[in-house]
Each structure stands twice: as C-alpha cells, then as structure tokens.
Amino acid sequence: MVYPVMQRRGFGQWVAAAAAAAAWPSWGQEVRKPYLADMHSHYGMFMPRPFGLDMAKHMRETGTTLLAWAVTDDHRWISNSPRGWQQTRQPQPGELWESFQKRLADNQAKLQGWGLAKALVPADVDAALAGEPRIVLATEAANFLEGDPARVAQAHAWGVRHMQMVHFIHGPLGDHQTAEPRHGGLAPAGAKVIAACKQHGIVVDLAHSTAAFVDGALDASDAAMVWSHSWISPQGGNWQDPGYIARSLSLASARKIAARGGAVGLWSVRVNRDPAYPVHNVKTFADEMLRMADLVGPEHVAFGTDMEGAGSGPILHNYADLRDVADNLVQRGVAQATLHAIFIGNYARILKAAMHGASTT
C-alpha cells in the first residue's frame, strides 16, 4: 500500500504526537496466554506506519514472546518478476558484507528504540517461555558471509542466533529453490558455515534451499535444523515452477528435517485460483497446522509467518491475526501439550539446543 503524503502542518503535528504516544513503554502490561513464537518475520521492518509502532506493546498484547526477526542480505541485488523474486545483478566483493552490516545496524536501532531484548542465551529463551518478549536476531540468507565461515563468529558477536543459508541470489554456500542449480545441493563452503553455526550456537535454517541442499546439510551436521517458512507439498517444486510451488517443501524433506529433531514453519502467503494450495484464511491456516502435525509430528511444526515478506494480501497481517489462529486451535480442543509445542515449545527447544551447542542425536 502507498500511503498519502501528509501536507497539512496541523495534521502532521497530530500524527507526530500520536506516534510519540504510541512509543511509550508498556511496563506492567499483562501478556496474553498461551504464548506464541514465530520462526520467521519481518514485521515492523519495511512497511511505513504514520502512526508509529510499539513492537514491545504489540508482542505483549498478542502474547508473541519469541520472534525471529529476519534481516535480509540480498535485497539490493534482486527484483520482482512474473515468476517471483529473481537476481538482477551480481554483488561485487565486499558489497554484501558492507550492505548487511548497515541493514543490521538499522534494525538493531529499531529494537533498541522499542526496548526489546534479544534472545542471546538459553535463559533468554526461558524468559520468553515465561511470558517476557524476546527477539531472536535472524538472517535471511548467509550471502553476507561471502563464503567465509570465519565470519560466523562475527555474526554471533552481533547477536545473530538463527541463520538461513540461502535466499534469492546465487552464492558459494549452495543452491536455492528459485534458480537453476549450480552446486548440486550443498557446496563445501556451505558445509563449513553449517559447522561454524553449530560451534557458535546458531540455529541453521534451510528455508529456500533445494532438496539436495537439505540432504547435504543433514549429512554435514547432527544439529537439529529448521525450515522456517513455506508449506509442505507432496513432491516439492523445482526452480521452473511458479514461485509458491518452487518454494514448497516436499514431504520427504520435511520428514528428514523432523527426524533430526527440527521443525517446519508455515508461512502466510495467499494464493488465488489454485485448489491444491491449502491456506486461504485464519481457519484454513489452523487446518494446515494440524495437517502438518499429522504429516511430520506435532513436535516438528511451528509458525513461520514471513510477515511483511509474504507478498500482497497475506493471510496474516499482524500478530493479532496469528492470535486468531491460536484461538481457533484452542477452541478445537487440541491437547494442551500439542498446542504448547506448536505455539512456542518446538522452536524454543531447537533454539536452546543450538545455544548450548548440543547435538540432538
């Protein structure tokens, strides 16, 4: 949506005052239960908000206490096409590293302004499980490493605890779903980055990677990994399919991730005129969460909404909408232990295991 320019001085001053009021901290505000986690979100990063946003207040009001905030690293080198996002130019040496640091700093400043603490150690995850909001600083792709696994240590020092390997541009770590494969799956540099992530206590996110990449990653490390966002289709897709098909995860790959102790997240992309695509509204989002739990086990399913990155007309616009999904599931009489696992427990378990540097096998 394109917002109109505010031209009248009086109205502009009123907007500024409203934004300032919205930014007051929400100390003492009760947090809604049961608590929720999201393995992949850009909420609050991109969309203009003339009335401001108090992310901490929004998280408390909706009970979203563990949120992986994904910082993209290849935005300058891609553009949207009829087939979805595609690479339009090749980054020069050093460009990705420099660009990522700037974007990371901008987003860190937003978190500081909202007074939101990052999840850095297992005790922070426990705090989220107890109802105190925490942000997991995540990356959407590790292109910014430019193939150097030694840079994982610097990412950890910046606060990154969740790292997706690939996105929309070709890189040295391996193949992504929406372009012709070049590496045959996971590249040697990708295996080294995955090993460095385990060493430093960072969750490996396989979203956007090819099935061959998934197999290579699971062979390269015994850590539990996540597929943070998309959906499970019977066979998955290939790079020549429409974007939402190409980006699907095959049931076979989903079960391999689950067998390692990982989790698969459901996104909020809306697709029209395809009866095979299962998610259209809050109710069918809840339906699909339960279908995924049947397919791979309730211990391996989580929310991965991709909010503000899910394209136009998404099923979920904010965390009040995700709360509606949770309420829908609660009203169905699903066992409390299952709901806790899906809502927050599965991601929290994987995140804590990574932070401890512990093997799950």
C-alpha positions as CSV (number, residue, x, y, z in Angstrom):
1,M,0.0,0.0,0.0
2,V,1.2,3.5,-0.8
3,Y,0.4,6.0,1.9
4,P,-0.6,9.6,1.0
5,V,1.8,12.4,1.7
6,M,0.9,14.4,4.9
7,Q,0.8,18.0,3.7
8,R,-1.2,20.0,6.3
9,R,1.1,21.1,9.2
10,G,-1.5,20.7,11.9
11,F,-2.3,17.1,10.8
12,G,1.4,16.3,10.6
13,Q,1.9,17.5,14.1
14,W,-1.0,15.4,15.3
15,V,0.5,12.4,13.6
16,A,3.8,13.0,15.3
17,A,2.2,13.3,18.7
18,A,0.2,10.1,18.1
19,A,3.4,8.3,17.1
20,A,5.2,9.6,20.2
21,A,2.3,8.5,22.4
22,A,2.4,5.0,20.8
23,A,6.1,4.7,21.7
24,W,5.6,4.9,25.4
25,P,6.8,1.7,27.0
26,S,4.3,-0.9,28.2
27,W,5.7,-1.7,31.6
28,G,3.4,-3.9,33.7
29,Q,1.1,-4.8,30.7
30,E,-0.2,-8.3,31.0
31,V,0.9,-10.7,28.3
32,R,-1.7,-12.9,26.7
33,K,-1.6,-16.6,27.0
34,P,-0.8,-19.1,25.6
35,Y,2.4,-17.7,24.4
36,L,3.4,-17.7,20.7
37,A,6.6,-17.9,18.7
38,D,7.3,-17.1,15.1
39,M,10.3,-18.6,13.4
40,H,10.4,-16.1,10.5
41,S,9.2,-12.5,10.5
42,H,9.9,-9.1,9.0
43,Y,7.1,-7.4,11.0
44,G,8.0,-3.7,11.6
45,M,10.9,-3.7,9.2
46,F,9.6,-2.4,5.9
47,M,6.0,-1.0,5.9
48,P,5.5,2.7,6.6
49,R,3.5,3.4,9.7
50,P,2.4,7.1,10.0
51,F,1.0,6.4,13.5
52,G,4.1,4.6,14.7
53,L,4.6,1.1,16.0
54,D,5.4,-0.1,19.6
55,M,6.6,-3.6,18.8
56,A,7.0,-4.4,22.5
57,K,3.4,-3.5,23.2
58,H,2.1,-5.4,20.2
59,M,4.0,-8.5,21.3
60,R,2.7,-8.3,24.8
61,E,-0.9,-7.7,23.7
62,T,-0.8,-10.7,21.3
63,G,1.3,-13.0,23.5
64,T,4.0,-13.3,20.9
65,T,7.0,-13.7,23.2
66,L,9.6,-15.3,20.9
67,L,10.0,-13.8,17.5
68,A,12.8,-14.5,14.9
69,W,13.3,-11.1,13.2
70,A,14.9,-11.9,9.8
71,V,17.3,-9.4,8.3
72,T,17.7,-9.9,4.5
73,D,21.1,-9.6,2.9
74,D,20.5,-9.7,-0.8
75,H,17.7,-7.0,-1.3
76,R,19.9,-4.8,-3.4
77,W,20.6,-7.5,-6.0
78,I,17.0,-8.8,-6.6
79,S,13.8,-7.6,-8.1
80,N,10.3,-8.9,-8.5
81,S,9.3,-10.6,-11.8
82,P,6.2,-12.5,-13.1
83,R,7.9,-15.7,-11.6
84,G,8.7,-14.0,-8.3
85,W,11.9,-12.6,-6.9
86,Q,14.9,-13.1,-9.2
87,Q,18.6,-12.0,-9.1
88,T,19.2,-9.0,-11.3
89,R,22.9,-8.3,-10.8
90,Q,26.0,-9.8,-9.2
91,P,27.4,-8.3,-6.0
92,Q,31.0,-7.2,-6.1
93,P,33.5,-8.5,-3.5
94,G,32.8,-6.8,-0.1
95,E,29.4,-5.3,-1.1
96,L,27.3,-8.0,0.6
97,W,29.3,-7.8,3.8
98,E,29.1,-4.0,3.9
99,S,25.4,-3.8,3.0
100,F,24.4,-6.4,5.6
101,Q,26.2,-4.5,8.4
102,K,24.3,-1.3,7.5
103,R,20.9,-3.1,7.4
104,L,21.6,-4.9,10.6
105,A,22.6,-1.7,12.4
106,D,19.3,-0.1,11.2
107,N,17.3,-2.9,12.6
108,Q,19.2,-3.1,15.8
109,A,18.4,0.6,16.4
110,K,14.7,-0.2,16.0
111,L,14.9,-2.9,18.6
112,Q,16.7,-0.6,21.0
113,G,14.0,2.1,20.4
114,W,11.3,-0.3,21.3
115,G,13.2,-1.5,24.3
116,L,13.1,-5.1,23.2
117,A,15.7,-7.6,24.4
118,K,17.4,-10.1,22.1
119,A,17.5,-13.8,22.9
120,L,21.2,-14.5,23.2
121,V,21.5,-17.3,25.8
122,P,19.2,-20.2,26.9
123,A,18.0,-18.1,29.9
124,D,16.5,-15.6,27.4
125,V,14.5,-18.4,25.7
126,D,13.3,-19.4,29.2
127,A,12.2,-15.8,29.8
128,A,10.2,-16.0,26.5
129,L,8.6,-19.2,27.7
130,A,7.7,-17.5,30.9
131,G,6.0,-14.6,29.0
132,E,8.7,-12.0,28.6
133,P,9.1,-11.0,24.9
134,R,12.4,-11.7,23.3
135,I,13.7,-11.1,19.7
136,V,15.8,-13.8,18.0
137,L,18.1,-11.9,15.6
138,A,18.0,-13.9,12.4
139,T,19.4,-13.6,8.9
140,E,17.5,-14.4,5.7
141,A,20.5,-15.9,3.9
142,A,24.2,-16.1,4.7
143,N,25.3,-14.5,1.5
144,F,26.8,-11.7,3.6
145,L,29.5,-14.1,4.8
146,E,30.8,-14.2,1.2
147,G,31.7,-17.8,1.6
148,D,34.0,-17.2,4.7
149,P,32.9,-19.4,7.6
150,A,35.2,-17.4,10.0
151,R,32.6,-14.5,9.7
152,V,30.0,-16.6,11.6
153,A,31.8,-15.7,14.8
154,Q,31.3,-12.0,14.0
155,A,27.6,-12.6,13.3
156,H,27.3,-14.3,16.6
157,A,29.0,-11.4,18.3
158,W,26.4,-9.1,16.7
159,G,23.7,-11.2,18.3
160,V,22.7,-13.4,15.5
161,R,21.3,-16.7,16.8
162,H,19.4,-18.0,13.7
163,M,20.9,-18.1,10.2
164,Q,19.2,-19.0,7.0
165,M,21.7,-20.3,4.4
166,V,20.3,-19.1,1.0
167,H,17.7,-16.7,-0.4
168,F,17.3,-15.4,-3.9
169,I,20.8,-14.9,-5.3
170,H,23.5,-17.4,-6.3
171,G,26.2,-17.7,-3.7
172,P,29.0,-20.0,-2.7
173,L,27.1,-22.0,0.0
174,G,24.8,-24.0,-2.3
175,D,21.6,-23.9,-4.4
176,H,18.4,-22.1,-3.7
177,Q,14.9,-23.2,-4.9
178,T,14.1,-20.4,-7.4
179,A,17.1,-20.5,-9.8
180,E,18.8,-23.2,-11.8
181,P,21.1,-25.2,-9.6
182,R,24.8,-24.7,-9.8
183,H,26.3,-26.7,-7.0
184,G,24.3,-29.9,-6.9
185,G,23.0,-29.0,-3.5
186,L,25.3,-28.1,-0.6
187,A,28.7,-26.7,-1.6
188,P,31.8,-27.3,0.5
189,A,31.7,-23.7,1.8
190,G,28.1,-24.3,2.9
191,A,29.2,-27.3,5.0
192,K,31.8,-25.3,6.7
193,V,29.3,-22.5,7.5
194,I,26.9,-25.0,9.0
195,A,29.7,-26.5,11.1
196,A,30.6,-23.0,12.3
197,C,26.9,-22.3,13.2
198,K,26.9,-25.3,15.4
199,Q,30.2,-24.3,17.0
200,H,28.9,-20.8,17.9
201,G,25.3,-21.8,18.9
202,I,23.3,-20.6,15.9
203,V,20.2,-22.4,14.5
204,V,20.7,-23.4,10.9
205,D,17.6,-22.5,8.7
206,L,17.2,-24.5,5.5
207,A,14.4,-22.4,4.0
208,H,14.8,-21.5,0.3
209,S,17.3,-24.3,-0.2
210,T,16.9,-27.2,-2.6
211,A,16.1,-30.8,-1.6
212,A,19.7,-31.8,-2.4
213,F,20.9,-28.9,-0.1
214,V,18.7,-30.2,2.7
215,D,20.2,-33.7,2.3
216,G,23.7,-32.3,2.3
217,A,23.1,-30.1,5.3
218,L,21.7,-33.0,7.4
219,D,24.7,-35.1,6.4
220,A,27.1,-32.3,7.3
221,S,25.9,-31.8,10.9
222,D,24.0,-33.7,13.5
223,A,22.3,-30.5,14.8
224,A,18.5,-30.0,14.7
225,M,17.7,-27.6,11.9
226,V,14.6,-25.7,10.9
227,W,12.8,-24.9,7.7
228,S,11.4,-21.6,8.9
229,H,8.8,-20.7,6.3
230,S,6.8,-22.0,3.4
231,W,4.5,-25.0,3.1
232,I,4.6,-28.8,2.6
233,S,3.5,-30.1,-0.8
234,P,3.6,-33.7,-1.8
235,Q,6.6,-33.6,-4.1
236,G,8.0,-30.1,-3.6
237,G,8.8,-28.0,-6.6
238,N,11.6,-27.1,-8.9
239,W,13.1,-23.8,-10.0
240,Q,10.9,-23.5,-13.1
241,D,7.6,-23.7,-11.2
242,P,5.6,-20.7,-10.1
243,G,7.1,-19.2,-7.0
244,Y,4.8,-20.6,-4.4
245,I,5.3,-24.1,-5.8
246,A,9.0,-23.7,-6.2
247,R,9.2,-22.6,-2.6
248,S,7.3,-25.5,-1.2
249,L,9.0,-28.2,0.9
250,S,8.5,-31.8,-0.2
251,L,7.0,-34.2,2.4
252,A,10.1,-36.3,2.1
253,S,12.4,-33.4,3.0
254,A,10.1,-32.3,5.8
255,R,10.2,-35.7,7.4
256,K,14.0,-35.8,7.2
257,I,14.2,-32.4,9.0
258,A,11.7,-33.7,11.6
259,A,13.7,-37.0,12.1
260,R,16.7,-34.9,13.1
261,G,14.6,-33.1,15.7
262,G,13.9,-30.0,13.7
263,A,10.8,-28.1,12.8
264,V,8.9,-26.8,9.7
265,G,7.1,-23.4,9.8
266,L,4.0,-22.4,7.9
267,W,4.0,-19.0,6.1
268,S,1.1,-16.6,5.4
269,V,1.3,-16.3,1.6
270,R,-2.1,-16.2,-0.1
271,V,-2.5,-17.9,-3.4
272,N,-5.7,-17.5,-5.5
273,R,-7.2,-19.9,-8.0
274,D,-5.2,-23.0,-7.0
275,P,-7.4,-25.5,-5.2
276,A,-4.3,-27.6,-4.3
277,Y,-2.9,-24.7,-2.2
278,P,-4.3,-25.3,1.3
279,V,-4.1,-21.9,3.1
280,H,-6.7,-19.1,2.4
281,N,-7.7,-17.6,5.8
282,V,-7.3,-18.0,9.5
283,K,-9.4,-21.2,9.7
284,T,-7.5,-22.9,6.9
285,F,-4.2,-21.7,8.3
286,A,-5.2,-23.6,11.5
287,D,-6.3,-26.6,9.5
288,E,-2.9,-26.7,7.8
289,M,-1.0,-26.5,11.1
290,L,-2.9,-29.6,12.2
291,R,-2.3,-31.3,8.8
292,M,1.4,-30.7,9.1
293,A,1.4,-32.1,12.6
294,D,-0.2,-35.2,11.2
295,L,2.4,-35.5,8.5
296,V,5.6,-34.9,10.5
297,G,4.5,-35.0,14.1
298,P,3.4,-32.2,16.4
299,E,6.9,-31.9,17.9
300,H,8.1,-30.7,14.5
301,V,5.7,-27.9,13.5
302,A,5.8,-24.2,14.2
303,F,4.6,-20.8,12.9
304,G,6.9,-19.2,10.3
305,T,4.6,-16.5,9.1
306,D,7.0,-14.4,6.9
307,M,5.0,-11.3,8.0
308,E,5.7,-8.3,5.8
309,G,7.7,-10.6,3.4
310,A,4.7,-12.7,2.3
311,G,3.7,-10.6,-0.7
312,S,0.4,-8.7,-1.3
313,G,-2.7,-9.7,0.5
314,P,-1.2,-12.1,3.0
315,I,-3.4,-14.3,5.2
316,L,-1.9,-12.8,8.4
317,H,-1.1,-9.1,8.6
318,N,0.0,-8.8,12.2
319,Y,0.2,-10.8,15.4
320,A,-3.4,-10.2,16.3
321,D,-4.1,-12.3,13.3
322,L,-1.8,-15.0,14.5
323,R,-3.5,-14.9,17.8
324,D,-6.8,-15.6,15.9
325,V,-5.1,-18.8,14.5
326,A,-4.1,-19.8,18.0
327,D,-7.5,-19.2,19.4
328,N,-9.0,-21.2,16.6
329,L,-6.8,-24.2,17.5
330,V,-7.6,-23.8,21.2
331,Q,-11.3,-23.9,20.5
332,R,-10.9,-27.2,18.7
333,G,-9.9,-29.0,21.9
334,V,-6.4,-29.9,20.8
335,A,-4.4,-31.3,23.7
336,Q,-2.6,-28.5,25.6
337,A,0.8,-30.2,25.3
338,T,0.4,-30.3,21.5
339,L,-0.7,-26.7,21.4
340,H,2.3,-25.6,23.5
341,A,4.7,-27.5,21.2
342,I,3.3,-25.9,18.1
343,F,2.8,-22.4,19.5
344,I,6.3,-21.9,21.0
345,G,7.8,-25.1,22.5
346,N,9.2,-26.6,19.4
347,Y,11.1,-23.5,18.3
348,A,12.3,-22.8,21.9
349,R,13.6,-26.3,22.2
350,I,15.6,-26.1,19.0
351,L,16.9,-22.7,19.8
352,K,18.1,-23.6,23.2
353,A,19.8,-26.8,21.9
354,A,21.7,-24.7,19.4
355,M,22.7,-22.1,22.0
356,H,24.1,-24.9,24.2
357,G,25.9,-26.2,21.1
358,A,24.4,-29.6,21.9
359,S,23.9,-32.5,19.5
360,T,20.4,-33.8,19.3
361,T,21.5,-37.3,18.2
